[in-house]
Amino acid sequence: MVDQKPTRSEASERWTKHVRKEFNSEVKRAIDGAIFGIVGQDVLRALYESLKRNYDITSDEIPYRLDTVFDTLEHTFGVVGARTLSRAIAKRLYYSLNIPFTEIENYRLQDYLDEAKKILRLQE
């Protein structure tokens, strides 16, 4: 039996999945760190419990359900509070990825993450 090397497409797909998983891990760390740093562990825990109870979102799924997370932040902290938390999350994420952060008016969390993804694709 001969071991077959993965095709270039298969190798690229595996690499993309790896990068996406690492990016989402950084997103989760940034969310945890920013919310913990601004409002504390009890509020972070309550937010995660609310997401689980109301939307069946576990803490590991948060990077994949950011619109719902942001909507929950808006409902909990108001528009201004949610945007403040989003900026803090984005700043932490950008710092951890070693990319410059620029505040953009009316950006939601997903907008900042989309920008980070664009920048990272340019840097690959």
N, C-alpha and C positions, 0 to 999 in steps of 0.2 A: 504494500500500500504506500503510495507516494503522498506526502504532505503537499497540499497546494498552498501557494502563497496567496494572500488576498489580492484582489485586483486593486488597482489604484482607486477606483470608485468606492470599493468596500472600505479600504483603508481611510479614505477621506471622510466617508460617512461615520466611521468609528471615531475619528478624530473630532469631527463636528459634534457628535453626541457627548464626547468627553468634555469639550470646551463648554458646551451648553450646560452640562451638569455642574462644572466648576463655577460658571457664571451664576447659575441659580443658587449655588451654595453661598457665594459672595453676597448675593441679593438678600438671602435669608439672614446672614450675619449682620448686614447693614441695617435691616429692619429691626432685628433684635437689639442691636447696639444703640440705634437712634431712639427708639421708643423707650428702652430701659433708661438711657441717659437723660431723657427729657421728662418723662412722667413716672418712671420707676417700674420695678419688677411686678408689683401687684396689678398695675394697669396693663402691663404687657400680658400677664397671665389671664386677666379678665378679657382682654381682646381676643386671645387665642381660644378661650372657652366660648366666647360669643360666636366666633367664626365657625367653630366645630358644631355648636348647638344649632345655629340658625342657617348655616350654609353647608354643613358637613365637610368643612375644610380643615384638614389637619395642619399642623405647623409646617410639615415638610412640603405640603402642597401650595403654600402661600406664594412662592415665586411664579406659579402657573396660573394663579387666580387673582392677579393684582388689581383688576378693575373692581372686583368684589371687596378686596381688602381696602382699596382707596375709598369706595363708597361707605364702608363701615367706619373708616376713620372720619369721613365727612359727617356721618350721622352722629358719631360719638363726640367729636371735637369741633364740629362746625367747619365751614369751608376754609376759613383762615387757619385754624388749627391743623387741619389735614394738609394744607399746602406747606405749612411750617414743618410738619413732620416729614412730608415728602422731600422737601429740600434737605433736611437733615439726613434722611436715608440716602438720598442721591449723593450728598457730599461724602458720606462715609464710604459708599460704594466706589465712587470715582477715586477717592484717596487710596482705597485698597487695590484698585486696578491701575494705579499710577497714571491716571489721565486727568487733565485739567477740568475743573468744574466751573461752569458759567451759569449763574442764576438766570432763568428765563421766565418772565412774567406769565402767569396763568398756566404754567406747565403742571401737569399731573405727574404722579409717580411713574406711570407707564411711559410718558413722554421722555422723561430723563433716562429711563432704562433703554428705550429705543435709541436715543442718542448715543448712549454708551456702547451699545451693540454696533452701531455704525462706525464709531471711532475704532473699536477693537478690530473690526473687519479690515479697516484701512491699515492697521498696524500689523496685521498677520504677515 
